[in-house]
């Protein structure tokens, strides 16, 4: 188990590098890194990881394509190792850069709602609830939309109950956008008082949220009006339901 929280930047590097070795779980990949980082994983320690160290650790952990990752590793294996190390050093690619946060303090946006968006790349809604790399957290009002936080989901794979960990990550968000979510997970989300919105095609997060923003301004459905604290008598009964 990790002894310190992982920053969003470090979590991004680890998650992307781990994808190059699908035979390994996130937990196993982190344990490999810990053996070379003195159990403290941060940007500085990841910058010291070498291809030789990673190759040696993988050789001890599992066989790649049925053969040990040793001196006879194929060129494809070596390229994967090199790419993984570059990612750990911070070369995650333009499409995976984390978007900038916008300043926010409680009370800044009256009558607003907090929304979580399951994401893998940039400022996109493109994540499955149970496997996305992170959740983008927006504060949304009729007039304004701010990205106020980014929460890494990497440590979910280090917990026995992954769904419970992910629910805790977004427990302050009454609305959750995902491209997909399993039945049991959806049940946990709803029990936590979070309304899941499923958009299978995904897309730019702000475009998806613009639909919700429009509903805030015109005809919020009862579940959204309740979140906003609108009195029963003031709620519009006839509305076009948002997709779920």
QUIJO-V950977 format. One record per residue. N is the residue number from 0. PHI is phi in degrees with one decimal (999 if undefined). BURIAL is # if it has 24 or more other C-alpha atoms within 12 Angstrom, else .. D_FIRST is the distance of its C-alpha to the first C-alpha in Angstrom with 1 decimal. Layout:
BEGIN
n->N phi->PHI burial->BURIAL d_first->D_FIRST
n->N phi->PHI burial->BURIAL d_first->D_FIRST
END
This chain:
BEGIN
n->0 phi->999 burial->. d_first->0.0
n->1 phi->-69.3 burial->. d_first->3.8
n->2 phi->-91.5 burial->. d_first->6.4
n->3 phi->-144.0 burial->. d_first->9.1
n->4 phi->-61.1 burial->. d_first->10.5
n->5 phi->-97.9 burial-># d_first->11.6
n->6 phi->-70.5 burial->. d_first->15.4
n->7 phi->-60.5 burial-># d_first->17.5
n->8 phi->-64.2 burial-># d_first->18.9
n->9 phi->-65.9 burial-># d_first->15.8
n->10 phi->-60.9 burial-># d_first->14.5
n->11 phi->-62.5 burial-># d_first->18.0
n->12 phi->-59.0 burial-># d_first->18.1
n->13 phi->-64.7 burial-># d_first->15.0
n->14 phi->-62.9 burial-># d_first->16.1
n->15 phi->-69.8 burial-># d_first->19.7
n->16 phi->-66.6 burial-># d_first->19.0
n->17 phi->-63.3 burial-># d_first->16.9
n->18 phi->-64.6 burial->. d_first->20.0
n->19 phi->-76.1 burial-># d_first->22.0
n->20 phi->-129.1 burial-># d_first->20.3
n->21 phi->-62.9 burial->. d_first->20.5
n->22 phi->-70.9 burial->. d_first->19.9
n->23 phi->-98.8 burial->. d_first->16.2
n->24 phi->-80.9 burial-># d_first->13.7
n->25 phi->-57.7 burial-># d_first->11.7
n->26 phi->-58.9 burial->. d_first->8.5
n->27 phi->-65.2 burial-># d_first->10.7
n->28 phi->-66.0 burial-># d_first->12.1
n->29 phi->-65.0 burial-># d_first->9.1
n->30 phi->-62.9 burial-># d_first->8.5
n->31 phi->-62.2 burial-># d_first->12.2
n->32 phi->-64.4 burial-># d_first->12.2
n->33 phi->-61.4 burial-># d_first->9.8
n->34 phi->-67.3 burial->. d_first->12.5
n->35 phi->-116.3 burial-># d_first->15.1
n->36 phi->-122.5 burial->. d_first->13.7
n->37 phi->55.6 burial->. d_first->12.9
n->38 phi->65.1 burial->. d_first->9.2
n->39 phi->-119.7 burial->. d_first->10.8
n->40 phi->-103.7 burial-># d_first->11.4
n->41 phi->-143.1 burial-># d_first->14.7
n->42 phi->-61.1 burial-># d_first->18.1
n->43 phi->-63.5 burial->. d_first->19.4
n->44 phi->-69.9 burial->. d_first->16.9
n->45 phi->-65.9 burial-># d_first->17.2
n->46 phi->-65.5 burial-># d_first->21.0
n->47 phi->-97.2 burial->. d_first->21.0
n->48 phi->-67.3 burial-># d_first->19.6
n->49 phi->-113.3 burial-># d_first->22.7
n->50 phi->-61.2 burial-># d_first->24.0
n->51 phi->-61.4 burial->. d_first->24.5
n->52 phi->-62.7 burial-># d_first->20.9
n->53 phi->-67.2 burial-># d_first->19.7
n->54 phi->-62.6 burial-># d_first->22.5
n->55 phi->-62.9 burial-># d_first->21.8
n->56 phi->-66.0 burial-># d_first->18.1
n->57 phi->-67.2 burial-># d_first->19.3
n->58 phi->-59.4 burial-># d_first->22.1
n->59 phi->-79.1 burial->. d_first->19.9
n->60 phi->-98.0 burial->. d_first->17.8
n->61 phi->-161.6 burial->. d_first->20.6
n->62 phi->-91.5 burial->. d_first->24.2
n->63 phi->-90.4 burial-># d_first->25.2
n->64 phi->55.8 burial->. d_first->28.3
n->65 phi->83.6 burial->. d_first->28.8
n->66 phi->-127.9 burial->. d_first->29.0
n->67 phi->-64.5 burial->. d_first->26.8
n->68 phi->-85.7 burial-># d_first->25.9
n->69 phi->-119.7 burial-># d_first->27.9
n->70 phi->-65.7 burial->. d_first->31.1
n->71 phi->-94.9 burial->. d_first->32.8
n->72 phi->-59.9 burial->. d_first->30.4
n->73 phi->-70.4 burial->. d_first->32.5
n->74 phi->-62.6 burial->. d_first->33.2
n->75 phi->-64.4 burial->. d_first->31.4
n->76 phi->-61.3 burial-># d_first->28.2
n->77 phi->-63.2 burial-># d_first->28.6
n->78 phi->-63.3 burial->. d_first->29.3
n->79 phi->-64.5 burial-># d_first->26.0
n->80 phi->-63.5 burial-># d_first->24.2
n->81 phi->-63.3 burial-># d_first->26.3
n->82 phi->-64.3 burial-># d_first->25.7
n->83 phi->-60.4 burial-># d_first->21.9
n->84 phi->-65.8 burial-># d_first->22.1
n->85 phi->-61.2 burial-># d_first->24.5
n->86 phi->-65.0 burial-># d_first->22.3
n->87 phi->-62.1 burial-># d_first->19.4
n->88 phi->-77.4 burial-># d_first->22.1
n->89 phi->118.0 burial-># d_first->23.0
n->90 phi->-87.5 burial-># d_first->25.8
n->91 phi->-87.8 burial-># d_first->24.6
n->92 phi->94.3 burial->. d_first->28.2
n->93 phi->-58.6 burial->. d_first->30.4
n->94 phi->-69.4 burial->. d_first->29.7
n->95 phi->-108.6 burial-># d_first->26.0
n->96 phi->-66.1 burial-># d_first->26.6
n->97 phi->-75.6 burial-># d_first->25.2
n->98 phi->-69.2 burial-># d_first->28.3
n->99 phi->-75.7 burial->. d_first->29.3
n->100 phi->-83.7 burial->. d_first->28.7
n->101 phi->-112.9 burial->. d_first->31.8
n->102 phi->-59.1 burial->. d_first->32.3
n->103 phi->-156.6 burial->. d_first->32.2
n->104 phi->-128.3 burial->. d_first->32.5
n->105 phi->-54.9 burial->. d_first->32.9
n->106 phi->97.1 burial->. d_first->36.5
n->107 phi->-63.6 burial->. d_first->37.3
n->108 phi->-125.8 burial->. d_first->38.0
n->109 phi->-57.8 burial->. d_first->39.9
n->110 phi->57.6 burial-># d_first->39.9
n->111 phi->-107.6 burial-># d_first->36.9
n->112 phi->-129.2 burial-># d_first->34.1
n->113 phi->-95.3 burial-># d_first->30.4
n->114 phi->-129.9 burial-># d_first->29.4
n->115 phi->-102.9 burial-># d_first->26.2
n->116 phi->-126.1 burial-># d_first->26.7
n->117 phi->-73.0 burial-># d_first->24.4
n->118 phi->-141.5 burial-># d_first->24.5
n->119 phi->-120.1 burial-># d_first->23.6
n->120 phi->-135.7 burial-># d_first->26.3
n->121 phi->48.0 burial-># d_first->27.8
n->122 phi->-107.2 burial-># d_first->29.4
n->123 phi->-112.1 burial-># d_first->29.8
n->124 phi->-87.3 burial-># d_first->29.5
n->125 phi->-149.9 burial-># d_first->28.3
n->126 phi->-120.3 burial-># d_first->25.1
n->127 phi->-79.2 burial-># d_first->24.5
n->128 phi->-53.1 burial-># d_first->22.7
n->129 phi->-86.1 burial-># d_first->20.1
n->130 phi->-138.2 burial-># d_first->19.5
n->131 phi->-64.8 burial-># d_first->20.5
n->132 phi->-74.0 burial-># d_first->18.6
n->133 phi->-159.6 burial-># d_first->19.4
n->134 phi->-120.2 burial-># d_first->21.8
n->135 phi->-84.9 burial-># d_first->24.8
n->136 phi->-112.0 burial-># d_first->26.0
n->137 phi->-113.9 burial-># d_first->29.8
n->138 phi->-106.7 burial-># d_first->32.2
n->139 phi->-128.6 burial-># d_first->35.4
n->140 phi->-126.4 burial-># d_first->38.9
n->141 phi->-62.1 burial-># d_first->42.3
n->142 phi->-104.0 burial->. d_first->42.9
n->143 phi->-143.9 burial-># d_first->39.6
n->144 phi->-140.8 burial-># d_first->36.2
n->145 phi->-127.6 burial-># d_first->33.4
n->146 phi->-85.2 burial-># d_first->29.9
n->147 phi->-105.3 burial-># d_first->28.1
n->148 phi->-161.6 burial-># d_first->24.4
n->149 phi->-131.4 burial-># d_first->22.0
n->150 phi->-116.7 burial-># d_first->18.7
n->151 phi->-68.0 burial-># d_first->16.1
n->152 phi->-103.6 burial-># d_first->14.9
n->153 phi->-56.4 burial-># d_first->12.4
n->154 phi->-70.8 burial-># d_first->9.4
n->155 phi->-58.1 burial-># d_first->11.5
n->156 phi->-73.4 burial-># d_first->10.7
n->157 phi->-95.6 burial-># d_first->7.1
n->158 phi->-111.3 burial->. d_first->8.9
n->159 phi->-64.4 burial->. d_first->11.5
n->160 phi->-106.0 burial->. d_first->14.3
n->161 phi->-64.8 burial->. d_first->14.3
n->162 phi->-64.3 burial-># d_first->17.8
n->163 phi->-63.2 burial-># d_first->17.1
n->164 phi->-62.4 burial-># d_first->14.4
n->165 phi->-67.2 burial-># d_first->17.0
n->166 phi->-61.9 burial-># d_first->19.8
n->167 phi->-62.7 burial-># d_first->18.2
n->168 phi->-62.4 burial-># d_first->18.0
n->169 phi->-118.4 burial-># d_first->21.8
n->170 phi->-64.3 burial-># d_first->22.9
n->171 phi->-90.7 burial-># d_first->25.3
n->172 phi->-111.8 burial-># d_first->27.0
n->173 phi->-66.1 burial-># d_first->29.8
n->174 phi->-127.6 burial-># d_first->30.3
n->175 phi->-130.8 burial-># d_first->27.9
n->176 phi->-101.6 burial-># d_first->29.3
n->177 phi->-142.1 burial-># d_first->27.9
n->178 phi->-86.8 burial-># d_first->29.6
n->179 phi->-161.7 burial-># d_first->28.5
n->180 phi->-157.5 burial-># d_first->26.7
n->181 phi->-72.5 burial->. d_first->26.6
n->182 phi->-56.4 burial->. d_first->28.5
n->183 phi->-59.5 burial->. d_first->25.8
n->184 phi->-65.4 burial-># d_first->23.8
n->185 phi->-60.6 burial-># d_first->27.1
n->186 phi->-62.3 burial->. d_first->27.7
n->187 phi->-65.2 burial-># d_first->24.5
n->188 phi->-63.5 burial-># d_first->25.3
n->189 phi->-63.7 burial->. d_first->28.9
n->190 phi->-60.7 burial->. d_first->28.0
n->191 phi->-83.0 burial-># d_first->26.0
n->192 phi->81.6 burial->. d_first->29.3
n->193 phi->-109.7 burial-># d_first->28.5
n->194 phi->-96.7 burial-># d_first->31.2
n->195 phi->-82.5 burial-># d_first->30.0
n->196 phi->-114.2 burial-># d_first->32.4
n->197 phi->-99.3 burial-># d_first->32.3
n->198 phi->-121.9 burial-># d_first->33.9
n->199 phi->-60.7 burial->. d_first->33.7
n->200 phi->-79.5 burial->. d_first->35.3
n->201 phi->64.1 burial-># d_first->33.1
n->202 phi->142.7 burial-># d_first->34.4
n->203 phi->-55.5 burial-># d_first->34.3
n->204 phi->-57.9 burial-># d_first->32.4
n->205 phi->-67.1 burial-># d_first->35.2
n->206 phi->-67.2 burial->. d_first->37.8
n->207 phi->-64.2 burial-># d_first->36.1
n->208 phi->-73.7 burial-># d_first->35.7
n->209 phi->-60.9 burial->. d_first->39.4
n->210 phi->-64.7 burial-># d_first->40.4
n->211 phi->-67.5 burial-># d_first->38.6
n->212 phi->-61.8 burial-># d_first->40.1
n->213 phi->-64.3 burial->. d_first->43.5
n->214 phi->-65.8 burial-># d_first->43.0
n->215 phi->-59.5 burial-># d_first->42.1
n->216 phi->-81.3 burial->. d_first->45.4
n->217 phi->-115.4 burial->. d_first->47.6
n->218 phi->-139.8 burial-># d_first->46.8
n->219 phi->-63.1 burial-># d_first->43.4
n->220 phi->-64.5 burial-># d_first->42.8
n->221 phi->-53.5 burial-># d_first->42.5
n->222 phi->-65.3 burial-># d_first->38.7
n->223 phi->-76.3 burial-># d_first->38.5
n->224 phi->-60.9 burial-># d_first->41.3
n->225 phi->-63.5 burial->. d_first->39.6
n->226 phi->-60.2 burial-># d_first->36.4
n->227 phi->-79.8 burial-># d_first->38.8
n->228 phi->82.2 burial->. d_first->40.6
n->229 phi->-75.5 burial->. d_first->43.9
n->230 phi->-62.7 burial->. d_first->46.3
n->231 phi->-52.7 burial->. d_first->47.2
n->232 phi->-68.2 burial->. d_first->50.8
n->233 phi->-96.4 burial->. d_first->49.8
n->234 phi->-79.4 burial->. d_first->47.7
n->235 phi->-79.2 burial->. d_first->49.3
n->236 phi->-79.8 burial->. d_first->49.8
n->237 phi->-101.0 burial->. d_first->50.6
n->238 phi->-145.1 burial->. d_first->48.0
n->239 phi->-88.0 burial->. d_first->46.7
n->240 phi->-63.6 burial->. d_first->43.3
n->241 phi->-74.5 burial-># d_first->40.4
n->242 phi->-71.2 burial->. d_first->38.9
n->243 phi->-132.8 burial->. d_first->35.9
END
